[in-house]
Amino acid sequence: MSRYLKYSDPGALLLNAERLVKERPKPRWPILFAGPEEPFKAYLTRGNYRGGSRVCGGGRFVTGQLWPNSVSTVVLTLVPGICYFKYILPQLLPTRAAMWGSFLGGSQHVLAMIVMVTFCLASCINPGIVPREDSIPRELSPNYMDVQGRPLHRFLRINGVTVKQKFCHTCNIFRPPRSKHCSFCDNCVLRFDHHCTWLGNCVGLHNYLYFVVLIYSSTIFVMSCMVVTFQIFHQKSIKEYGDQADIIDYFVAVSKEPYLVGFVIYCVLVVVAVLLLSIYHTVIIMQNLTTNEHVRNYYKDNPFDFGPVRNCTHVCFNPERVLAEGVDRIEADYDMHPSYSEGLSYDDFEVR
């Protein structure tokens, strides 16, 4: 979103002078429908793109590591899913027609479709690639270069908190707030959350919501698959040993269905992963943090935290804003402000 670039524009930001941006950024349709705005579109569609991903659809779609990352994820989820709908779920339904006509069959199909659609969107939507420059911007003063002639990092005051703004020597830009250069995709990404190996793509500003819906729907779907399977076990034990079947009879009946046991083990492994992810991302959304910020302990005081309700609204419905509410007050300096906490507000492990 162009509002993020106002925090990194070397020509518009004056040192030691606060720049006040009162107008709110206009809400936009998701990038899937509206496409990227300028200057993102010009960078992605006019032969200027120089990152490591594949870009198509006017900058709407970006793919990273399709093979083996995305393909292996599809195989590991699609094959068990097909087996579930073809061989397991019908055992609990009275007729084949009930696969869609019953609440259980219909809800399972709807959940499965949500999982598939959000996976495709999370893995293929442009996460928020930031345009790079051909060379170091001329507006930058030579007084703030290192001995190799590269721009020094500077400091931004955002909502009364000072954070370090690094200069990306690959993209030749000061990174917008909350952005990071992904070494896998070779792009600076807006509101970088993490690079997801299973998706083969970065999770950032434009595809984060799809990612969250993916892990939520996957958790519900896999849990319901486990409930269906255990119900089948129960029915088989009753059918074989009658209403007086005890726990031993139940396990004996279970042992006669090895493929169902294998499916349950698979579901347990998957549900542990997606459930923990769902809980974790619920927590950081309420704190208005990204995974990258939380894991690396970026802030002593989080300048983007406006309370759980506003944070959730910001992340889910107003991604075009840098701050959840209020005006954007932008101040840049090369000297540390007292509100800066050394070791907390920047990434010591960044190599780019």
Buried (B, 14 or more C-beta within 10 A) or exposed (E): BBBBBBBBBBEBBEEEEEBEBEEBBEEBEBBBEEBBBEEBBBBBBEEEBEBEBEBEBEBBBBBBBBEEBBEEBBEEBEEBBEBBBEEBBBBBBEEEEBBEEBEBBEEBBEBBEBBBBBBBBBBBBBBBBBBBEEEBBEEBEEEEBEEEEEBEBBBBBBBEBBBBBBBBEBBBBBBBBBBBBBEBBBBBBBBBBBBBBBBBBBBBBBBBBBBBBBBBBBBBBBBBBBEBBBEBBBEBBBEEBEEEBEEEBBEBBBEEBEEBBEBBEBBEEBBEBBBEBBEEBEEBBBBBBBBBBBEBEBBEBBBBBBEEEBBBBBBEEBBBBBBBEEEBBBBBBBEBBEBBBEEBBBBEEBEB
